[in-house]
Amino acid sequence: MSFGRPPSINVGFQVTPPDRGSFPLDHDGECRDKMMEYMACLKKNSRTSTPCRPFSKQYLECRMSKGLMERDDFKNLGLGNVDVDTSSSSEDQNRH
């Protein structure tokens, strides 16, 4: 009686990285404020992400600029058509 995996299960199996790769966690909280703005927007909008896309773009830009993920074009991330007004804060957008 064998208690391990059958030896044939490893034949032909090859580990591959995810399509977008992995990225480090933000242990130092470098982009925490951007993430919190995005999460607050999701909560305010009943978890509908469409009005929160600018916050998502700001968060991803923060991660890319801090080296927490590889830089990529926003069009490849599904955010190419999202404009971000960096002069307004989340408080201004919450008032609307």
Secondary structure as UniProt FT lines:
FT   HELIX           7..10
FT   TURN            11..12
FT   TURN            19..20
FT   TURN            27..28
FT   TURN            30..31
FT   HELIX           32..44
FT   TURN            45..47
FT   HELIX           50..52
FT   HELIX           53..65
FT   TURN            66..67
FT   HELIX           74..77
FT   TURN            80..81
FT   TURN            86..87
FT   HELIX           90..95
//
